Amino acid sequence: MARKTAAALTSPTDKAIYVIAERAPPYIAGERVGDRKEIELTEHQARAELLAGHILPKPVASDA
């Protein structure tokens, strides 16, 4: 069963929240992340960071 994620965006300007991986560098998509655990990015901003494994889509709570 597939999990829904916040990364299912409808517009290029829509933003989704991503979880920052422990191995992430100090900057993600040009933003200093510091001690943050999550970051809000557009699909375009997130693409390279997702491929590098620096961020992960945040799962959306399902109505069970």
mmCIF file of the N, C-alpha and C atoms, coordinates in Angstrom:
data_MODEL
# 
_entry.id   MODEL 
# 
loop_
_atom_site.group_PDB 
_atom_site.id 
_atom_site.type_symbol 
_atom_site.label_atom_id 
_atom_site.label_alt_id 
_atom_site.label_comp_id 
_atom_site.label_asym_id 
_atom_site.label_entity_id 
_atom_site.label_seq_id 
_atom_site.pdbx_PDB_ins_code 
_atom_site.Cartn_x 
_atom_site.Cartn_y 
_atom_site.Cartn_z 
_atom_site.occupancy 
_atom_site.B_iso_or_equiv 
_atom_site.pdbx_formal_charge 
_atom_site.auth_seq_id 
_atom_site.auth_comp_id 
_atom_site.auth_asym_id 
_atom_site.auth_atom_id 
_atom_site.pdbx_PDB_model_num 
ATOM 1   N N  . MET A 1 1  ? 0.844  -1.180 0.000  1.00 0.00 ? 1  MET A N  1 
ATOM 2   C CA . MET A 1 1  ? 0.000  0.000  0.000  1.00 0.00 ? 1  MET A CA 1 
ATOM 3   C C  . MET A 1 1  ? 0.887  1.239  0.000  1.00 0.00 ? 1  MET A C  1 
ATOM 4   N N  . ALA A 1 2  ? 0.663  2.137  -0.920 1.00 0.00 ? 2  ALA A N  1 
ATOM 5   C CA . ALA A 1 2  ? 1.465  3.346  -1.037 1.00 0.00 ? 2  ALA A CA 1 
ATOM 6   C C  . ALA A 1 2  ? 1.091  4.348  0.052  1.00 0.00 ? 2  ALA A C  1 
ATOM 7   N N  . ARG A 1 3  ? 2.109  5.029  0.543  1.00 0.00 ? 3  ARG A N  1 
ATOM 8   C CA . ARG A 1 3  ? 1.868  6.067  1.542  1.00 0.00 ? 3  ARG A CA 1 
ATOM 9   C C  . ARG A 1 3  ? 1.752  7.408  0.860  1.00 0.00 ? 3  ARG A C  1 
ATOM 10  N N  . LYS A 1 4  ? 0.837  8.213  1.332  1.00 0.00 ? 4  LYS A N  1 
ATOM 11  C CA . LYS A 1 4  ? 0.694  9.561  0.809  1.00 0.00 ? 4  LYS A CA 1 
ATOM 12  C C  . LYS A 1 4  ? 1.788  10.430 1.417  1.00 0.00 ? 4  LYS A C  1 
ATOM 13  N N  . THR A 1 5  ? 2.322  11.335 0.613  1.00 0.00 ? 5  THR A N  1 
ATOM 14  C CA . THR A 1 5  ? 3.341  12.245 1.119  1.00 0.00 ? 5  THR A CA 1 
ATOM 15  C C  . THR A 1 5  ? 2.961  13.675 0.817  1.00 0.00 ? 5  THR A C  1 
ATOM 16  N N  . ALA A 1 6  ? 3.593  14.586 1.517  1.00 0.00 ? 6  ALA A N  1 
ATOM 17  C CA . ALA A 1 6  ? 3.339  16.003 1.304  1.00 0.00 ? 6  ALA A CA 1 
ATOM 18  C C  . ALA A 1 6  ? 3.920  16.471 -0.019 1.00 0.00 ? 6  ALA A C  1 
ATOM 19  N N  . ALA A 1 7  ? 4.752  15.647 -0.661 1.00 0.00 ? 7  ALA A N  1 
ATOM 20  C CA . ALA A 1 7  ? 5.405  16.050 -1.893 1.00 0.00 ? 7  ALA A CA 1 
ATOM 21  C C  . ALA A 1 7  ? 4.497  15.976 -3.114 1.00 0.00 ? 7  ALA A C  1 
ATOM 22  N N  . ALA A 1 8  ? 3.261  15.549 -2.967 1.00 0.00 ? 8  ALA A N  1 
ATOM 23  C CA . ALA A 1 8  ? 2.324  15.500 -4.086 1.00 0.00 ? 8  ALA A CA 1 
ATOM 24  C C  . ALA A 1 8  ? 1.762  16.903 -4.296 1.00 0.00 ? 8  ALA A C  1 
ATOM 25  N N  . LEU A 1 9  ? 2.474  17.712 -5.055 1.00 0.00 ? 9  LEU A N  1 
ATOM 26  C CA . LEU A 1 9  ? 2.116  19.107 -5.250 1.00 0.00 ? 9  LEU A CA 1 
ATOM 27  C C  . LEU A 1 9  ? 1.380  19.289 -6.566 1.00 0.00 ? 9  LEU A C  1 
ATOM 28  N N  . THR A 1 10 ? 0.549  20.319 -6.632 1.00 0.00 ? 10 THR A N  1 
ATOM 29  C CA . THR A 1 10 ? -0.227 20.560 -7.840 1.00 0.00 ? 10 THR A CA 1 
ATOM 30  C C  . THR A 1 10 ? 0.314  21.714 -8.669 1.00 0.00 ? 10 THR A C  1 
ATOM 31  N N  . SER A 1 11 ? 1.046  22.625 -8.088 1.00 0.00 ? 11 SER A N  1 
ATOM 32  C CA . SER A 1 11 ? 1.574  23.782 -8.786 1.00 0.00 ? 11 SER A CA 1 
ATOM 33  C C  . SER A 1 11 ? 3.071  23.902 -8.504 1.00 0.00 ? 11 SER A C  1 
ATOM 34  N N  . PRO A 1 12 ? 3.854  24.403 -9.461 1.00 0.00 ? 12 PRO A N  1 
ATOM 35  C CA . PRO A 1 12 ? 5.294  24.552 -9.232 1.00 0.00 ? 12 PRO A CA 1 
ATOM 36  C C  . PRO A 1 12 ? 5.641  25.489 -8.076 1.00 0.00 ? 12 PRO A C  1 
ATOM 37  N N  . THR A 1 13 ? 4.705  26.360 -7.704 1.00 0.00 ? 13 THR A N  1 
ATOM 38  C CA . THR A 1 13 ? 4.977  27.287 -6.610 1.00 0.00 ? 13 THR A CA 1 
ATOM 39  C C  . THR A 1 13 ? 4.479  26.780 -5.264 1.00 0.00 ? 13 THR A C  1 
ATOM 40  N N  . ASP A 1 14 ? 3.761  25.644 -5.261 1.00 0.00 ? 14 ASP A N  1 
ATOM 41  C CA . ASP A 1 14 ? 3.312  25.049 -4.003 1.00 0.00 ? 14 ASP A CA 1 
ATOM 42  C C  . ASP A 1 14 ? 4.518  24.541 -3.232 1.00 0.00 ? 14 ASP A C  1 
ATOM 43  N N  . LYS A 1 15 ? 4.449  24.638 -1.931 1.00 0.00 ? 15 LYS A N  1 
ATOM 44  C CA . LYS A 1 15 ? 5.549  24.159 -1.092 1.00 0.00 ? 15 LYS A CA 1 
ATOM 45  C C  . LYS A 1 15 ? 5.086  22.982 -0.259 1.00 0.00 ? 15 LYS A C  1 
ATOM 46  N N  . ALA A 1 16 ? 6.027  22.104 0.028  1.00 0.00 ? 16 ALA A N  1 
ATOM 47  C CA . ALA A 1 16 ? 5.767  20.950 0.878  1.00 0.00 ? 16 ALA A CA 1 
ATOM 48  C C  . ALA A 1 16 ? 6.818  20.924 1.974  1.00 0.00 ? 16 ALA A C  1 
ATOM 49  N N  . ILE A 1 17 ? 6.501  20.241 3.053  1.00 0.00 ? 17 ILE A N  1 
ATOM 50  C CA . ILE A 1 17 ? 7.438  20.116 4.168  1.00 0.00 ? 17 ILE A CA 1 
ATOM 51  C C  . ILE A 1 17 ? 8.196  18.811 4.007  1.00 0.00 ? 17 ILE A C  1 
ATOM 52  N N  . TYR A 1 18 ? 9.504  18.895 4.143  1.00 0.00 ? 18 TYR A N  1 
ATOM 53  C CA . TYR A 1 18 ? 10.384 17.737 4.026  1.00 0.00 ? 18 TYR A CA 1 
ATOM 54  C C  . TYR A 1 18 ? 11.140 17.568 5.339  1.00 0.00 ? 18 TYR A C  1 
ATOM 55  N N  . VAL A 1 19 ? 11.449 16.324 5.672  1.00 0.00 ? 19 VAL A N  1 
ATOM 56  C CA . VAL A 1 19 ? 12.229 16.002 6.863  1.00 0.00 ? 19 VAL A CA 1 
ATOM 57  C C  . VAL A 1 19 ? 13.701 16.052 6.466  1.00 0.00 ? 19 VAL A C  1 
ATOM 58  N N  . ILE A 1 20 ? 14.510 16.717 7.272  1.00 0.00 ? 20 ILE A N  1 
ATOM 59  C CA . ILE A 1 20 ? 15.941 16.834 7.001  1.00 0.00 ? 20 ILE A CA 1 
ATOM 60  C C  . ILE A 1 20 ? 16.649 15.593 7.532  1.00 0.00 ? 20 ILE A C  1 
ATOM 61  N N  . ALA A 1 21 ? 17.401 14.921 6.666  1.00 0.00 ? 21 ALA A N  1 
ATOM 62  C CA . ALA A 1 21 ? 18.135 13.714 7.042  1.00 0.00 ? 21 ALA A CA 1 
ATOM 63  C C  . ALA A 1 21 ? 19.334 14.074 7.918  1.00 0.00 ? 21 ALA A C  1 
ATOM 64  N N  . GLU A 1 22 ? 19.771 13.138 8.729  1.00 0.00 ? 22 GLU A N  1 
ATOM 65  C CA . GLU A 1 22 ? 20.905 13.382 9.619  1.00 0.00 ? 22 GLU A CA 1 
ATOM 66  C C  . GLU A 1 22 ? 22.185 13.655 8.854  1.00 0.00 ? 22 GLU A C  1 
ATOM 67  N N  . ARG A 1 23 ? 22.334 13.080 7.672  1.00 0.00 ? 23 ARG A N  1 
ATOM 68  C CA . ARG A 1 23 ? 23.556 13.259 6.897  1.00 0.00 ? 23 ARG A CA 1 
ATOM 69  C C  . ARG A 1 23 ? 23.543 14.515 6.028  1.00 0.00 ? 23 ARG A C  1 
ATOM 70  N N  . ALA A 1 24 ? 22.544 15.340 6.176  1.00 0.00 ? 24 ALA A N  1 
ATOM 71  C CA . ALA A 1 24 ? 22.407 16.551 5.363  1.00 0.00 ? 24 ALA A CA 1 
ATOM 72  C C  . ALA A 1 24 ? 23.523 17.553 5.674  1.00 0.00 ? 24 ALA A C  1 
ATOM 73  N N  . PRO A 1 25 ? 23.940 18.299 4.655  1.00 0.00 ? 25 PRO A N  1 
ATOM 74  C CA . PRO A 1 25 ? 24.941 19.353 4.869  1.00 0.00 ? 25 PRO A CA 1 
ATOM 75  C C  . PRO A 1 25 ? 24.313 20.553 5.587  1.00 0.00 ? 25 PRO A C  1 
ATOM 76  N N  . PRO A 1 26 ? 25.119 21.539 5.965  1.00 0.00 ? 26 PRO A N  1 
ATOM 77  C CA . PRO A 1 26 ? 24.583 22.706 6.686  1.00 0.00 ? 26 PRO A CA 1 
ATOM 78  C C  . PRO A 1 26 ? 23.616 23.560 5.861  1.00 0.00 ? 26 PRO A C  1 
ATOM 79  N N  . TYR A 1 27 ? 23.687 23.464 4.531  1.00 0.00 ? 27 TYR A N  1 
ATOM 80  C CA . TYR A 1 27 ? 22.801 24.237 3.663  1.00 0.00 ? 27 TYR A CA 1 
ATOM 81  C C  . TYR A 1 27 ? 21.980 23.290 2.796  1.00 0.00 ? 27 TYR A C  1 
ATOM 82  N N  . ILE A 1 28 ? 20.687 23.548 2.704  1.00 0.00 ? 28 ILE A N  1 
ATOM 83  C CA . ILE A 1 28 ? 19.792 22.797 1.821  1.00 0.00 ? 28 ILE A CA 1 
ATOM 84  C C  . ILE A 1 28 ? 19.061 23.818 0.964  1.00 0.00 ? 28 ILE A C  1 
ATOM 85  N N  . ALA A 1 29 ? 19.186 23.648 -0.353 1.00 0.00 ? 29 ALA A N  1 
ATOM 86  C CA . ALA A 1 29 ? 18.554 24.559 -1.322 1.00 0.00 ? 29 ALA A CA 1 
ATOM 87  C C  . ALA A 1 29 ? 18.913 26.014 -1.014 1.00 0.00 ? 29 ALA A C  1 
ATOM 88  N N  . GLY A 1 30 ? 20.134 26.240 -0.598 1.00 0.00 ? 30 GLY A N  1 
ATOM 89  C CA . GLY A 1 30 ? 20.616 27.587 -0.314 1.00 0.00 ? 30 GLY A CA 1 
ATOM 90  C C  . GLY A 1 30 ? 20.223 28.140 1.040  1.00 0.00 ? 30 GLY A C  1 
ATOM 91  N N  . GLU A 1 31 ? 19.507 27.380 1.835  1.00 0.00 ? 31 GLU A N  1 
ATOM 92  C CA . GLU A 1 31 ? 19.078 27.820 3.167  1.00 0.00 ? 31 GLU A CA 1 
ATOM 93  C C  . GLU A 1 31 ? 19.925 27.147 4.234  1.00 0.00 ? 31 GLU A C  1 
ATOM 94  N N  . ARG A 1 32 ? 20.379 27.917 5.200  1.00 0.00 ? 32 ARG A N  1 
ATOM 95  C CA . ARG A 1 32 ? 21.098 27.336 6.334  1.00 0.00 ? 32 ARG A CA 1 
ATOM 96  C C  . ARG A 1 32 ? 20.068 26.633 7.214  1.00 0.00 ? 32 ARG A C  1 
ATOM 97  N N  . VAL A 1 33 ? 20.302 25.360 7.512  1.00 0.00 ? 33 VAL A N  1 
ATOM 98  C CA . VAL A 1 33 ? 19.303 24.606 8.255  1.00 0.00 ? 33 VAL A CA 1 
ATOM 99  C C  . VAL A 1 33 ? 19.543 24.583 9.755  1.00 0.00 ? 33 VAL A C  1 
ATOM 100 N N  . GLY A 1 34 ? 20.773 24.712 10.189 1.00 0.00 ? 34 GLY A N  1 
ATOM 101 C CA . GLY A 1 34 ? 21.040 24.729 11.630 1.00 0.00 ? 34 GLY A CA 1 
ATOM 102 C C  . GLY A 1 34 ? 20.518 23.486 12.317 1.00 0.00 ? 34 GLY A C  1 
ATOM 103 N N  . ASP A 1 35 ? 19.728 23.664 13.372 1.00 0.00 ? 35 ASP A N  1 
ATOM 104 C CA . ASP A 1 35 ? 19.191 22.547 14.150 1.00 0.00 ? 35 ASP A CA 1 
ATOM 105 C C  . ASP A 1 35 ? 17.782 22.145 13.727 1.00 0.00 ? 35 ASP A C  1 
ATOM 106 N N  . ARG A 1 36 ? 17.288 22.705 12.624 1.00 0.00 ? 36 ARG A N  1 
ATOM 107 C CA . ARG A 1 36 ? 15.928 22.390 12.180 1.00 0.00 ? 36 ARG A CA 1 
ATOM 108 C C  . ARG A 1 36 ? 15.810 20.926 11.782 1.00 0.00 ? 36 ARG A C  1 
ATOM 109 N N  . LYS A 1 37 ? 14.636 20.374 11.971 1.00 0.00 ? 37 LYS A N  1 
ATOM 110 C CA . LYS A 1 37 ? 14.338 18.984 11.595 1.00 0.00 ? 37 LYS A CA 1 
ATOM 111 C C  . LYS A 1 37 ? 13.516 18.917 10.310 1.00 0.00 ? 37 LYS A C  1 
ATOM 112 N N  . GLU A 1 38 ? 12.897 20.041 9.923  1.00 0.00 ? 38 GLU A N  1 
ATOM 113 C CA . GLU A 1 38 ? 12.046 20.092 8.735  1.00 0.00 ? 38 GLU A CA 1 
ATOM 114 C C  . GLU A 1 38 ? 12.342 21.364 7.950  1.00 0.00 ? 38 GLU A C  1 
ATOM 115 N N  . ILE A 1 39 ? 12.044 21.304 6.648  1.00 0.00 ? 39 ILE A N  1 
ATOM 116 C CA . ILE A 1 39 ? 12.236 22.468 5.783  1.00 0.00 ? 39 ILE A CA 1 
ATOM 117 C C  . ILE A 1 39 ? 11.105 22.504 4.768  1.00 0.00 ? 39 ILE A C  1 
ATOM 118 N N  . GLU A 1 40 ? 10.661 23.684 4.406  1.00 0.00 ? 40 GLU A N  1 
ATOM 119 C CA . GLU A 1 40 ? 9.580  23.854 3.443  1.00 0.00 ? 40 GLU A CA 1 
ATOM 120 C C  . GLU A 1 40 ? 10.186 24.293 2.110  1.00 0.00 ? 40 GLU A C  1 
ATOM 121 N N  . LEU A 1 41 ? 9.975  23.485 1.060  1.00 0.00 ? 41 LEU A N  1 
ATOM 122 C CA . LEU A 1 41 ? 10.562 23.747 -0.251 1.00 0.00 ? 41 LEU A CA 1 
ATOM 123 C C  . LEU A 1 41 ? 9.547  23.493 -1.356 1.00 0.00 ? 41 LEU A C  1 
ATOM 124 N N  . THR A 1 42 ? 9.785  24.143 -2.515 1.00 0.00 ? 42 THR A N  1 
ATOM 125 C CA . THR A 1 42 ? 9.007  23.820 -3.702 1.00 0.00 ? 42 THR A CA 1 
ATOM 126 C C  . THR A 1 42 ? 9.560  22.519 -4.281 1.00 0.00 ? 42 THR A C  1 
ATOM 127 N N  . GLU A 1 43 ? 8.832  21.925 -5.215 1.00 0.00 ? 43 GLU A N  1 
ATOM 128 C CA . GLU A 1 43 ? 9.296  20.690 -5.853 1.00 0.00 ? 43 GLU A CA 1 
ATOM 129 C C  . GLU A 1 43 ? 10.631 20.918 -6.554 1.00 0.00 ? 43 GLU A C  1 
ATOM 130 N N  . HIS A 1 44 ? 10.763 22.058 -7.209 1.00 0.00 ? 44 HIS A N  1 
ATOM 131 C CA . HIS A 1 44 ? 12.009 22.385 -7.914 1.00 0.00 ? 44 HIS A CA 1 
ATOM 132 C C  . HIS A 1 44 ? 13.182 22.508 -6.936 1.00 0.00 ? 44 HIS A C  1 
ATOM 133 N N  . GLN A 1 45 ? 12.978 23.192 -5.823 1.00 0.00 ? 45 GLN A N  1 
ATOM 134 C CA . GLN A 1 45 ? 14.033 23.352 -4.822 1.00 0.00 ? 45 GLN A CA 1 
ATOM 135 C C  . GLN A 1 45 ? 14.431 22.008 -4.211 1.00 0.00 ? 45 GLN A C  1 
ATOM 136 N N  . ALA A 1 46 ? 13.484 21.129 -4.045 1.00 0.00 ? 46 ALA A N  1 
ATOM 137 C CA . ALA A 1 46 ? 13.720 19.863 -3.349 1.00 0.00 ? 46 ALA A CA 1 
ATOM 138 C C  . ALA A 1 46 ? 14.332 18.779 -4.227 1.00 0.00 ? 46 ALA A C  1 
ATOM 139 N N  . ARG A 1 47 ? 14.213 18.875 -5.532 1.00 0.00 ? 47 ARG A N  1 
ATOM 140 C CA . ARG A 1 47 ? 14.586 17.785 -6.428 1.00 0.00 ? 47 ARG A CA 1 
ATOM 141 C C  . ARG A 1 47 ? 16.001 17.263 -6.191 1.00 0.00 ? 47 ARG A C  1 
ATOM 142 N N  . ALA A 1 48 ? 17.006 18.091 -6.249 1.00 0.00 ? 48 ALA A N  1 
ATOM 143 C CA . ALA A 1 48 ? 18.399 17.648 -6.086 1.00 0.00 ? 48 ALA A CA 1 
ATOM 144 C C  . ALA A 1 48 ? 18.660 17.158 -4.669 1.00 0.00 ? 48 ALA A C  1 
ATOM 145 N N  . GLU A 1 49 ? 18.050 17.806 -3.683 1.00 0.00 ? 49 GLU A N  1 
ATOM 146 C CA . GLU A 1 49 ? 18.258 17.399 -2.290 1.00 0.00 ? 49 GLU A CA 1 
ATOM 147 C C  . GLU A 1 49 ? 17.650 16.027 -2.021 1.00 0.00 ? 49 GLU A C  1 
ATOM 148 N N  . LEU A 1 50 ? 16.514 15.732 -2.653 1.00 0.00 ? 50 LEU A N  1 
ATOM 149 C CA . LEU A 1 50 ? 15.907 14.407 -2.521 1.00 0.00 ? 50 LEU A CA 1 
ATOM 150 C C  . LEU A 1 50 ? 16.806 13.340 -3.143 1.00 0.00 ? 50 LEU A C  1 
ATOM 151 N N  . LEU A 1 51 ? 17.325 13.622 -4.344 1.00 0.00 ? 51 LEU A N  1 
ATOM 152 C CA . LEU A 1 51 ? 18.202 12.670 -5.020 1.00 0.00 ? 51 LEU A CA 1 
ATOM 153 C C  . LEU A 1 51 ? 19.487 12.421 -4.235 1.00 0.00 ? 51 LEU A C  1 
ATOM 154 N N  . ALA A 1 52 ? 19.981 13.443 -3.550 1.00 0.00 ? 52 ALA A N  1 
ATOM 155 C CA . ALA A 1 52 ? 21.208 13.315 -2.755 1.00 0.00 ? 52 ALA A CA 1 
ATOM 156 C C  . ALA A 1 52 ? 20.947 12.639 -1.405 1.00 0.00 ? 52 ALA A C  1 
ATOM 157 N N  . GLY A 1 53 ? 19.677 12.501 -1.030 1.00 0.00 ? 53 GLY A N  1 
ATOM 158 C CA . GLY A 1 53 ? 19.350 11.879 0.253  1.00 0.00 ? 53 GLY A CA 1 
ATOM 159 C C  . GLY A 1 53 ? 19.450 12.823 1.433  1.00 0.00 ? 53 GLY A C  1 
ATOM 160 N N  . HIS A 1 54 ? 19.486 14.121 1.167  1.00 0.00 ? 54 HIS A N  1 
ATOM 161 C CA . HIS A 1 54 ? 19.582 15.106 2.243  1.00 0.00 ? 54 HIS A CA 1 
ATOM 162 C C  . HIS A 1 54 ? 18.249 15.373 2.917  1.00 0.00 ? 54 HIS A C  1 
ATOM 163 N N  . ILE A 1 55 ? 17.144 15.157 2.182  1.00 0.00 ? 55 ILE A N  1 
ATOM 164 C CA . ILE A 1 55 ? 15.802 15.349 2.732  1.00 0.00 ? 55 ILE A CA 1 
ATOM 165 C C  . ILE A 1 55 ? 14.931 14.165 2.324  1.00 0.00 ? 55 ILE A C  1 
ATOM 166 N N  . LEU A 1 56 ? 13.827 14.012 3.047  1.00 0.00 ? 56 LEU A N  1 
ATOM 167 C CA . LEU A 1 56 ? 12.852 12.959 2.766  1.00 0.00 ? 56 LEU A CA 1 
ATOM 168 C C  . LEU A 1 56 ? 11.462 13.573 2.796  1.00 0.00 ? 56 LEU A C  1 
ATOM 169 N N  . PRO A 1 57 ? 10.541 13.090 1.947  1.00 0.00 ? 57 PRO A N  1 
ATOM 170 C CA . PRO A 1 57 ? 9.173  13.603 2.017  1.00 0.00 ? 57 PRO A CA 1 
ATOM 171 C C  . PRO A 1 57 ? 8.567  13.296 3.377  1.00 0.00 ? 57 PRO A C  1 
ATOM 172 N N  . LYS A 1 58 ? 7.864  14.263 3.929  1.00 0.00 ? 58 LYS A N  1 
ATOM 173 C CA . LYS A 1 58 ? 7.216  14.043 5.224  1.00 0.00 ? 58 LYS A CA 1 
ATOM 174 C C  . LYS A 1 58 ? 5.905  13.303 4.994  1.00 0.00 ? 58 LYS A C  1 
ATOM 175 N N  . PRO A 1 59 ? 5.705  12.154 5.625  1.00 0.00 ? 59 PRO A N  1 
ATOM 176 C CA . PRO A 1 59 ? 4.452  11.417 5.451  1.00 0.00 ? 59 PRO A CA 1 
ATOM 177 C C  . PRO A 1 59 ? 3.267  12.236 5.962  1.00 0.00 ? 59 PRO A C  1 
ATOM 178 N N  . VAL A 1 60 ? 2.168  12.148 5.236  1.00 0.00 ? 60 VAL A N  1 
ATOM 179 C CA . VAL A 1 60 ? 0.934  12.816 5.632  1.00 0.00 ? 60 VAL A CA 1 
ATOM 180 C C  . VAL A 1 60 ? 0.128  11.829 6.471  1.00 0.00 ? 60 VAL A C  1 
ATOM 181 N N  . ALA A 1 61 ? -0.402 12.294 7.575  1.00 0.00 ? 61 ALA A N  1 
ATOM 182 C CA . ALA A 1 61 ? -1.206 11.424 8.448  1.00 0.00 ? 61 ALA A CA 1 
ATOM 183 C C  . ALA A 1 61 ? -2.430 10.951 7.678  1.00 0.00 ? 61 ALA A C  1 
ATOM 184 N N  . SER A 1 62 ? -2.672 9.667  7.715  1.00 0.00 ? 62 SER A N  1 
ATOM 185 C CA . SER A 1 62 ? -3.826 9.123  7.009  1.00 0.00 ? 62 SER A CA 1 
ATOM 186 C C  . SER A 1 62 ? -5.018 9.019  7.955  1.00 0.00 ? 62 SER A C  1 
ATOM 187 N N  . ASP A 1 63 ? -6.201 9.110  7.383  1.00 0.00 ? 63 ASP A N  1 
ATOM 188 C CA . ASP A 1 63 ? -7.422 8.966  8.170  1.00 0.00 ? 63 ASP A CA 1 
ATOM 189 C C  . ASP A 1 63 ? -7.788 7.484  8.211  1.00 0.00 ? 63 ASP A C  1 
ATOM 190 N N  . ALA A 1 64 ? -7.367 6.814  9.273  1.00 0.00 ? 64 ALA A N  1 
ATOM 191 C CA . ALA A 1 64 ? -7.587 5.365  9.343  1.00 0.00 ? 64 ALA A CA 1 
ATOM 192 C C  . ALA A 1 64 ? -8.824 5.022  10.113 1.00 0.00 ? 64 ALA A C  1 
# 
